[in-house]
């Protein structure tokens, strides 16, 4: 059955380096509204890095996050939270 929910969060060509370490390289994803989306992987796979970038906690990356058809790169972290995106720490 085709997914009829619109994509509310998209990541396009997300890349992040920590010095010489490539943490994320050209990551693309789409999350549909009303759906459950999980990010899994071993330690060091970039899961926390991705969440830090989406939430605006870390601003030094290439690529684009789009939430409800608006680029998140123009917003400080507190405005991203007001839009409904937040993260918690372990």
Phi and psi restraints in degrees (range 20) as a CNS / XPLOR table:
assign (resid 1 and name C) (resid 2 and name N)
       (resid 2 and name CA) (resid 2 and name C) 1.0 -71.8 20.0 2
assign (resid 2 and name N) (resid 2 and name CA)
       (resid 2 and name C) (resid 3 and name N) 1.0 145.7 20.0 2
assign (resid 2 and name C) (resid 3 and name N)
       (resid 3 and name CA) (resid 3 and name C) 1.0 -78.0 20.0 2
assign (resid 3 and name N) (resid 3 and name CA)
       (resid 3 and name C) (resid 4 and name N) 1.0 119.5 20.0 2
assign (resid 3 and name C) (resid 4 and name N)
       (resid 4 and name CA) (resid 4 and name C) 1.0 -99.4 20.0 2
assign (resid 4 and name N) (resid 4 and name CA)
       (resid 4 and name C) (resid 5 and name N) 1.0 -0.6 20.0 2
assign (resid 4 and name C) (resid 5 and name N)
       (resid 5 and name CA) (resid 5 and name C) 1.0 -80.6 20.0 2
assign (resid 5 and name N) (resid 5 and name CA)
       (resid 5 and name C) (resid 6 and name N) 1.0 133.6 20.0 2
assign (resid 5 and name C) (resid 6 and name N)
       (resid 6 and name CA) (resid 6 and name C) 1.0 -69.7 20.0 2
assign (resid 6 and name N) (resid 6 and name CA)
       (resid 6 and name C) (resid 7 and name N) 1.0 151.2 20.0 2
assign (resid 6 and name C) (resid 7 and name N)
       (resid 7 and name CA) (resid 7 and name C) 1.0 -76.1 20.0 2
assign (resid 7 and name N) (resid 7 and name CA)
       (resid 7 and name C) (resid 8 and name N) 1.0 121.3 20.0 2
assign (resid 7 and name C) (resid 8 and name N)
       (resid 8 and name CA) (resid 8 and name C) 1.0 -98.7 20.0 2
assign (resid 8 and name N) (resid 8 and name CA)
       (resid 8 and name C) (resid 9 and name N) 1.0 -21.6 20.0 2
assign (resid 8 and name C) (resid 9 and name N)
       (resid 9 and name CA) (resid 9 and name C) 1.0 -133.0 20.0 2
assign (resid 9 and name N) (resid 9 and name CA)
       (resid 9 and name C) (resid 10 and name N) 1.0 128.8 20.0 2
assign (resid 9 and name C) (resid 10 and name N)
       (resid 10 and name CA) (resid 10 and name C) 1.0 -131.9 20.0 2
assign (resid 10 and name N) (resid 10 and name CA)
       (resid 10 and name C) (resid 11 and name N) 1.0 142.4 20.0 2
assign (resid 10 and name C) (resid 11 and name N)
       (resid 11 and name CA) (resid 11 and name C) 1.0 -117.8 20.0 2
assign (resid 11 and name N) (resid 11 and name CA)
       (resid 11 and name C) (resid 12 and name N) 1.0 130.9 20.0 2
assign (resid 11 and name C) (resid 12 and name N)
       (resid 12 and name CA) (resid 12 and name C) 1.0 -125.5 20.0 2
assign (resid 12 and name N) (resid 12 and name CA)
       (resid 12 and name C) (resid 13 and name N) 1.0 117.0 20.0 2
assign (resid 12 and name C) (resid 13 and name N)
       (resid 13 and name CA) (resid 13 and name C) 1.0 51.8 20.0 2
assign (resid 13 and name N) (resid 13 and name CA)
       (resid 13 and name C) (resid 14 and name N) 1.0 47.1 20.0 2
assign (resid 13 and name C) (resid 14 and name N)
       (resid 14 and name CA) (resid 14 and name C) 1.0 -77.4 20.0 2
assign (resid 14 and name N) (resid 14 and name CA)
       (resid 14 and name C) (resid 15 and name N) 1.0 123.4 20.0 2
assign (resid 14 and name C) (resid 15 and name N)
       (resid 15 and name CA) (resid 15 and name C) 1.0 -133.9 20.0 2
assign (resid 15 and name N) (resid 15 and name CA)
       (resid 15 and name C) (resid 16 and name N) 1.0 145.1 20.0 2
assign (resid 15 and name C) (resid 16 and name N)
       (resid 16 and name CA) (resid 16 and name C) 1.0 -147.3 20.0 2
assign (resid 16 and name N) (resid 16 and name CA)
       (resid 16 and name C) (resid 17 and name N) 1.0 130.3 20.0 2
assign (resid 16 and name C) (resid 17 and name N)
       (resid 17 and name CA) (resid 17 and name C) 1.0 -116.1 20.0 2
assign (resid 17 and name N) (resid 17 and name CA)
       (resid 17 and name C) (resid 18 and name N) 1.0 144.3 20.0 2
assign (resid 17 and name C) (resid 18 and name N)
       (resid 18 and name CA) (resid 18 and name C) 1.0 -115.7 20.0 2
assign (resid 18 and name N) (resid 18 and name CA)
       (resid 18 and name C) (resid 19 and name N) 1.0 92.3 20.0 2
assign (resid 18 and name C) (resid 19 and name N)
       (resid 19 and name CA) (resid 19 and name C) 1.0 63.3 20.0 2
assign (resid 19 and name N) (resid 19 and name CA)
       (resid 19 and name C) (resid 20 and name N) 1.0 -121.2 20.0 2
assign (resid 19 and name C) (resid 20 and name N)
       (resid 20 and name CA) (resid 20 and name C) 1.0 -87.9 20.0 2
assign (resid 20 and name N) (resid 20 and name CA)
       (resid 20 and name C) (resid 21 and name N) 1.0 -0.4 20.0 2
assign (resid 20 and name C) (resid 21 and name N)
       (resid 21 and name CA) (resid 21 and name C) 1.0 -93.9 20.0 2
assign (resid 21 and name N) (resid 21 and name CA)
       (resid 21 and name C) (resid 22 and name N) 1.0 122.4 20.0 2
assign (resid 21 and name C) (resid 22 and name N)
       (resid 22 and name CA) (resid 22 and name C) 1.0 -87.4 20.0 2
assign (resid 22 and name N) (resid 22 and name CA)
       (resid 22 and name C) (resid 23 and name N) 1.0 103.3 20.0 2
assign (resid 22 and name C) (resid 23 and name N)
       (resid 23 and name CA) (resid 23 and name C) 1.0 -81.5 20.0 2
assign (resid 23 and name N) (resid 23 and name CA)
       (resid 23 and name C) (resid 24 and name N) 1.0 -40.1 20.0 2
assign (resid 23 and name C) (resid 24 and name N)
       (resid 24 and name CA) (resid 24 and name C) 1.0 -136.7 20.0 2
assign (resid 24 and name N) (resid 24 and name CA)
       (resid 24 and name C) (resid 25 and name N) 1.0 141.7 20.0 2
assign (resid 24 and name C) (resid 25 and name N)
       (resid 25 and name CA) (resid 25 and name C) 1.0 -137.1 20.0 2
assign (resid 25 and name N) (resid 25 and name CA)
       (resid 25 and name C) (resid 26 and name N) 1.0 108.6 20.0 2
assign (resid 25 and name C) (resid 26 and name N)
       (resid 26 and name CA) (resid 26 and name C) 1.0 51.6 20.0 2
assign (resid 26 and name N) (resid 26 and name CA)
       (resid 26 and name C) (resid 27 and name N) 1.0 50.1 20.0 2
assign (resid 26 and name C) (resid 27 and name N)
       (resid 27 and name CA) (resid 27 and name C) 1.0 -79.2 20.0 2
assign (resid 27 and name N) (resid 27 and name CA)
       (resid 27 and name C) (resid 28 and name N) 1.0 128.6 20.0 2
assign (resid 27 and name C) (resid 28 and name N)
       (resid 28 and name CA) (resid 28 and name C) 1.0 -122.0 20.0 2
assign (resid 28 and name N) (resid 28 and name CA)
       (resid 28 and name C) (resid 29 and name N) 1.0 138.4 20.0 2
assign (resid 28 and name C) (resid 29 and name N)
       (resid 29 and name CA) (resid 29 and name C) 1.0 -156.9 20.0 2
assign (resid 29 and name N) (resid 29 and name CA)
       (resid 29 and name C) (resid 30 and name N) 1.0 161.3 20.0 2
assign (resid 29 and name C) (resid 30 and name N)
       (resid 30 and name CA) (resid 30 and name C) 1.0 -140.5 20.0 2
assign (resid 30 and name N) (resid 30 and name CA)
       (resid 30 and name C) (resid 31 and name N) 1.0 133.3 20.0 2
assign (resid 30 and name C) (resid 31 and name N)
       (resid 31 and name CA) (resid 31 and name C) 1.0 -117.0 20.0 2
assign (resid 31 and name N) (resid 31 and name CA)
       (resid 31 and name C) (resid 32 and name N) 1.0 123.2 20.0 2
assign (resid 31 and name C) (resid 32 and name N)
       (resid 32 and name CA) (resid 32 and name C) 1.0 -84.9 20.0 2
assign (resid 32 and name N) (resid 32 and name CA)
       (resid 32 and name C) (resid 33 and name N) 1.0 145.7 20.0 2
assign (resid 32 and name C) (resid 33 and name N)
       (resid 33 and name CA) (resid 33 and name C) 1.0 -60.6 20.0 2
assign (resid 33 and name N) (resid 33 and name CA)
       (resid 33 and name C) (resid 34 and name N) 1.0 140.9 20.0 2
assign (resid 33 and name C) (resid 34 and name N)
       (resid 34 and name CA) (resid 34 and name C) 1.0 78.7 20.0 2
assign (resid 34 and name N) (resid 34 and name CA)
       (resid 34 and name C) (resid 35 and name N) 1.0 4.2 20.0 2
assign (resid 34 and name C) (resid 35 and name N)
       (resid 35 and name CA) (resid 35 and name C) 1.0 -109.4 20.0 2
assign (resid 35 and name N) (resid 35 and name CA)
       (resid 35 and name C) (resid 36 and name N) 1.0 157.0 20.0 2
assign (resid 35 and name C) (resid 36 and name N)
       (resid 36 and name CA) (resid 36 and name C) 1.0 -97.7 20.0 2
assign (resid 36 and name N) (resid 36 and name CA)
       (resid 36 and name C) (resid 37 and name N) 1.0 131.4 20.0 2
assign (resid 36 and name C) (resid 37 and name N)
       (resid 37 and name CA) (resid 37 and name C) 1.0 -128.4 20.0 2
assign (resid 37 and name N) (resid 37 and name CA)
       (resid 37 and name C) (resid 38 and name N) 1.0 128.0 20.0 2
assign (resid 37 and name C) (resid 38 and name N)
       (resid 38 and name CA) (resid 38 and name C) 1.0 -117.8 20.0 2
assign (resid 38 and name N) (resid 38 and name CA)
       (resid 38 and name C) (resid 39 and name N) 1.0 143.7 20.0 2
assign (resid 38 and name C) (resid 39 and name N)
       (resid 39 and name CA) (resid 39 and name C) 1.0 -116.1 20.0 2
assign (resid 39 and name N) (resid 39 and name CA)
       (resid 39 and name C) (resid 40 and name N) 1.0 116.5 20.0 2
assign (resid 39 and name C) (resid 40 and name N)
       (resid 40 and name CA) (resid 40 and name C) 1.0 -125.8 20.0 2
assign (resid 40 and name N) (resid 40 and name CA)
       (resid 40 and name C) (resid 41 and name N) 1.0 155.3 20.0 2
assign (resid 40 and name C) (resid 41 and name N)
       (resid 41 and name CA) (resid 41 and name C) 1.0 166.9 20.0 2
assign (resid 41 and name N) (resid 41 and name CA)
       (resid 41 and name C) (resid 42 and name N) 1.0 168.1 20.0 2
assign (resid 41 and name C) (resid 42 and name N)
       (resid 42 and name CA) (resid 42 and name C) 1.0 -72.1 20.0 2
assign (resid 42 and name N) (resid 42 and name CA)
       (resid 42 and name C) (resid 43 and name N) 1.0 170.3 20.0 2
assign (resid 42 and name C) (resid 43 and name N)
       (resid 43 and name CA) (resid 43 and name C) 1.0 -54.4 20.0 2
assign (resid 43 and name N) (resid 43 and name CA)
       (resid 43 and name C) (resid 44 and name N) 1.0 136.9 20.0 2
assign (resid 43 and name C) (resid 44 and name N)
       (resid 44 and name CA) (resid 44 and name C) 1.0 82.8 20.0 2
assign (resid 44 and name N) (resid 44 and name CA)
       (resid 44 and name C) (resid 45 and name N) 1.0 6.4 20.0 2
assign (resid 44 and name C) (resid 45 and name N)
       (resid 45 and name CA) (resid 45 and name C) 1.0 -78.3 20.0 2
assign (resid 45 and name N) (resid 45 and name CA)
       (resid 45 and name C) (resid 46 and name N) 1.0 -16.1 20.0 2
assign (resid 45 and name C) (resid 46 and name N)
       (resid 46 and name CA) (resid 46 and name C) 1.0 108.3 20.0 2
assign (resid 46 and name N) (resid 46 and name CA)
       (resid 46 and name C) (resid 47 and name N) 1.0 9.9 20.0 2
assign (resid 46 and name C) (resid 47 and name N)
       (resid 47 and name CA) (resid 47 and name C) 1.0 -62.5 20.0 2
assign (resid 47 and name N) (resid 47 and name CA)
       (resid 47 and name C) (resid 48 and name N) 1.0 -51.8 20.0 2
assign (resid 47 and name C) (resid 48 and name N)
       (resid 48 and name CA) (resid 48 and name C) 1.0 -65.0 20.0 2
assign (resid 48 and name N) (resid 48 and name CA)
       (resid 48 and name C) (resid 49 and name N) 1.0 -39.9 20.0 2
assign (resid 48 and name C) (resid 49 and name N)
       (resid 49 and name CA) (resid 49 and name C) 1.0 -57.3 20.0 2
assign (resid 49 and name N) (resid 49 and name CA)
       (resid 49 and name C) (resid 50 and name N) 1.0 -46.0 20.0 2
assign (resid 49 and name C) (resid 50 and name N)
       (resid 50 and name CA) (resid 50 and name C) 1.0 -60.7 20.0 2
assign (resid 50 and name N) (resid 50 and name CA)
       (resid 50 and name C) (resid 51 and name N) 1.0 -44.5 20.0 2
assign (resid 50 and name C) (resid 51 and name N)
       (resid 51 and name CA) (resid 51 and name C) 1.0 -64.5 20.0 2
assign (resid 51 and name N) (resid 51 and name CA)
       (resid 51 and name C) (resid 52 and name N) 1.0 -38.7 20.0 2
assign (resid 51 and name C) (resid 52 and name N)
       (resid 52 and name CA) (resid 52 and name C) 1.0 -62.4 20.0 2
assign (resid 52 and name N) (resid 52 and name CA)
       (resid 52 and name C) (resid 53 and name N) 1.0 -37.2 20.0 2
assign (resid 52 and name C) (resid 53 and name N)
       (resid 53 and name CA) (resid 53 and name C) 1.0 -71.6 20.0 2
assign (resid 53 and name N) (resid 53 and name CA)
       (resid 53 and name C) (resid 54 and name N) 1.0 -45.5 20.0 2
assign (resid 53 and name C) (resid 54 and name N)
       (resid 54 and name CA) (resid 54 and name C) 1.0 -58.9 20.0 2
assign (resid 54 and name N) (resid 54 and name CA)
       (resid 54 and name C) (resid 55 and name N) 1.0 -43.2 20.0 2
assign (resid 54 and name C) (resid 55 and name N)
       (resid 55 and name CA) (resid 55 and name C) 1.0 -78.7 20.0 2
assign (resid 55 and name N) (resid 55 and name CA)
       (resid 55 and name C) (resid 56 and name N) 1.0 -7.2 20.0 2
assign (resid 55 and name C) (resid 56 and name N)
       (resid 56 and name CA) (resid 56 and name C) 1.0 85.0 20.0 2
assign (resid 56 and name N) (resid 56 and name CA)
       (resid 56 and name C) (resid 57 and name N) 1.0 2.0 20.0 2
assign (resid 56 and name C) (resid 57 and name N)
       (resid 57 and name CA) (resid 57 and name C) 1.0 -63.4 20.0 2
assign (resid 57 and name N) (resid 57 and name CA)
       (resid 57 and name C) (resid 58 and name N) 1.0 -34.4 20.0 2
assign (resid 57 and name C) (resid 58 and name N)
       (resid 58 and name CA) (resid 58 and name C) 1.0 -122.4 20.0 2
assign (resid 58 and name N) (resid 58 and name CA)
       (resid 58 and name C) (resid 59 and name N) 1.0 124.5 20.0 2
assign (resid 58 and name C) (resid 59 and name N)
       (resid 59 and name CA) (resid 59 and name C) 1.0 -105.4 20.0 2
assign (resid 59 and name N) (resid 59 and name CA)
       (resid 59 and name C) (resid 60 and name N) 1.0 -3.3 20.0 2
assign (resid 59 and name C) (resid 60 and name N)
       (resid 60 and name CA) (resid 60 and name C) 1.0 -94.7 20.0 2
assign (resid 60 and name N) (resid 60 and name CA)
       (resid 60 and name C) (resid 61 and name N) 1.0 87.6 20.0 2
assign (resid 60 and name C) (resid 61 and name N)
       (resid 61 and name CA) (resid 61 and name C) 1.0 -156.2 20.0 2
assign (resid 61 and name N) (resid 61 and name CA)
       (resid 61 and name C) (resid 62 and name N) 1.0 170.0 20.0 2
assign (resid 61 and name C) (resid 62 and name N)
       (resid 62 and name CA) (resid 62 and name C) 1.0 -116.0 20.0 2
assign (resid 62 and name N) (resid 62 and name CA)
       (resid 62 and name C) (resid 63 and name N) 1.0 154.7 20.0 2
assign (resid 62 and name C) (resid 63 and name N)
       (resid 63 and name CA) (resid 63 and name C) 1.0 111.1 20.0 2
assign (resid 63 and name N) (resid 63 and name CA)
       (resid 63 and name C) (resid 64 and name N) 1.0 -167.4 20.0 2
assign (resid 63 and name C) (resid 64 and name N)
       (resid 64 and name CA) (resid 64 and name C) 1.0 -147.7 20.0 2
assign (resid 64 and name N) (resid 64 and name CA)
       (resid 64 and name C) (resid 65 and name N) 1.0 137.8 20.0 2
assign (resid 64 and name C) (resid 65 and name N)
       (resid 65 and name CA) (resid 65 and name C) 1.0 -106.9 20.0 2
assign (resid 65 and name N) (resid 65 and name CA)
       (resid 65 and name C) (resid 66 and name N) 1.0 132.9 20.0 2
assign (resid 65 and name C) (resid 66 and name N)
       (resid 66 and name CA) (resid 66 and name C) 1.0 -123.6 20.0 2
assign (resid 66 and name N) (resid 66 and name CA)
       (resid 66 and name C) (resid 67 and name N) 1.0 123.4 20.0 2
assign (resid 66 and name C) (resid 67 and name N)
       (resid 67 and name CA) (resid 67 and name C) 1.0 -121.5 20.0 2
assign (resid 67 and name N) (resid 67 and name CA)
       (resid 67 and name C) (resid 68 and name N) 1.0 121.8 20.0 2
assign (resid 67 and name C) (resid 68 and name N)
       (resid 68 and name CA) (resid 68 and name C) 1.0 49.7 20.0 2
assign (resid 68 and name N) (resid 68 and name CA)
       (resid 68 and name C) (resid 69 and name N) 1.0 48.0 20.0 2
assign (resid 68 and name C) (resid 69 and name N)
       (resid 69 and name CA) (resid 69 and name C) 1.0 66.3 20.0 2
assign (resid 69 and name N) (resid 69 and name CA)
       (resid 69 and name C) (resid 70 and name N) 1.0 18.3 20.0 2
assign (resid 69 and name C) (resid 70 and name N)
       (resid 70 and name CA) (resid 70 and name C) 1.0 -125.1 20.0 2
assign (resid 70 and name N) (resid 70 and name CA)
       (resid 70 and name C) (resid 71 and name N) 1.0 131.6 20.0 2
assign (resid 70 and name C) (resid 71 and name N)
       (resid 71 and name CA) (resid 71 and name C) 1.0 -67.8 20.0 2
assign (resid 71 and name N) (resid 71 and name CA)
       (resid 71 and name C) (resid 72 and name N) 1.0 130.6 20.0 2
assign (resid 71 and name C) (resid 72 and name N)
       (resid 72 and name CA) (resid 72 and name C) 1.0 -81.2 20.0 2
assign (resid 72 and name N) (resid 72 and name CA)
       (resid 72 and name C) (resid 73 and name N) 1.0 -13.6 20.0 2
assign (resid 72 and name C) (resid 73 and name N)
       (resid 73 and name CA) (resid 73 and name C) 1.0 -61.5 20.0 2
assign (resid 73 and name N) (resid 73 and name CA)
       (resid 73 and name C) (resid 74 and name N) 1.0 -20.1 20.0 2
assign (resid 73 and name C) (resid 74 and name N)
       (resid 74 and name CA) (resid 74 and name C) 1.0 -87.3 20.0 2
assign (resid 74 and name N) (resid 74 and name CA)
       (resid 74 and name C) (resid 75 and name N) 1.0 -5.2 20.0 2
assign (resid 74 and name C) (resid 75 and name N)
       (resid 75 and name CA) (resid 75 and name C) 1.0 -109.6 20.0 2
assign (resid 75 and name N) (resid 75 and name CA)
       (resid 75 and name C) (resid 76 and name N) 1.0 140.6 20.0 2
assign (resid 75 and name C) (resid 76 and name N)
       (resid 76 and name CA) (resid 76 and name C) 1.0 -72.2 20.0 2
assign (resid 76 and name N) (resid 76 and name CA)
       (resid 76 and name C) (resid 77 and name N) 1.0 162.4 20.0 2
assign (resid 76 and name C) (resid 77 and name N)
       (resid 77 and name CA) (resid 77 and name C) 1.0 -52.2 20.0 2
assign (resid 77 and name N) (resid 77 and name CA)
       (resid 77 and name C) (resid 78 and name N) 1.0 -40.0 20.0 2
assign (resid 77 and name C) (resid 78 and name N)
       (resid 78 and name CA) (resid 78 and name C) 1.0 -66.9 20.0 2
assign (resid 78 and name N) (resid 78 and name CA)
       (resid 78 and name C) (resid 79 and name N) 1.0 -31.1 20.0 2
assign (resid 78 and name C) (resid 79 and name N)
       (resid 79 and name CA) (resid 79 and name C) 1.0 -73.4 20.0 2
assign (resid 79 and name N) (resid 79 and name CA)
       (resid 79 and name C) (resid 80 and name N) 1.0 -33.3 20.0 2
assign (resid 79 and name C) (resid 80 and name N)
       (resid 80 and name CA) (resid 80 and name C) 1.0 -64.0 20.0 2
assign (resid 80 and name N) (resid 80 and name CA)
       (resid 80 and name C) (resid 81 and name N) 1.0 -40.9 20.0 2
assign (resid 80 and name C) (resid 81 and name N)
       (resid 81 and name CA) (resid 81 and name C) 1.0 -62.3 20.0 2
assign (resid 81 and name N) (resid 81 and name CA)
       (resid 81 and name C) (resid 82 and name N) 1.0 -42.5 20.0 2
assign (resid 81 and name C) (resid 82 and name N)
       (resid 82 and name CA) (resid 82 and name C) 1.0 -63.4 20.0 2
assign (resid 82 and name N) (resid 82 and name CA)
       (resid 82 and name C) (resid 83 and name N) 1.0 -24.3 20.0 2
assign (resid 82 and name C) (resid 83 and name N)
       (resid 83 and name CA) (resid 83 and name C) 1.0 -79.6 20.0 2
assign (resid 83 and name N) (resid 83 and name CA)
       (resid 83 and name C) (resid 84 and name N) 1.0 -9.5 20.0 2
assign (resid 83 and name C) (resid 84 and name N)
       (resid 84 and name CA) (resid 84 and name C) 1.0 110.4 20.0 2
assign (resid 84 and name N) (resid 84 and name CA)
       (resid 84 and name C) (resid 85 and name N) 1.0 10.1 20.0 2
assign (resid 84 and name C) (resid 85 and name N)
       (resid 85 and name CA) (resid 85 and name C) 1.0 -110.8 20.0 2
assign (resid 85 and name N) (resid 85 and name CA)
       (resid 85 and name C) (resid 86 and name N) 1.0 123.6 20.0 2
assign (resid 85 and name C) (resid 86 and name N)
       (resid 86 and name CA) (resid 86 and name C) 1.0 -146.3 20.0 2
assign (resid 86 and name N) (resid 86 and name CA)
       (resid 86 and name C) (resid 87 and name N) 1.0 161.4 20.0 2
assign (resid 86 and name C) (resid 87 and name N)
       (resid 87 and name CA) (resid 87 and name C) 1.0 -131.2 20.0 2
assign (resid 87 and name N) (resid 87 and name CA)
       (resid 87 and name C) (resid 88 and name N) 1.0 158.4 20.0 2
assign (resid 87 and name C) (resid 88 and name N)
       (resid 88 and name CA) (resid 88 and name C) 1.0 -120.8 20.0 2
assign (resid 88 and name N) (resid 88 and name CA)
       (resid 88 and name C) (resid 89 and name N) 1.0 156.8 20.0 2
assign (resid 88 and name C) (resid 89 and name N)
       (resid 89 and name CA) (resid 89 and name C) 1.0 -96.0 20.0 2
assign (resid 89 and name N) (resid 89 and name CA)
       (resid 89 and name C) (resid 90 and name N) 1.0 153.1 20.0 2
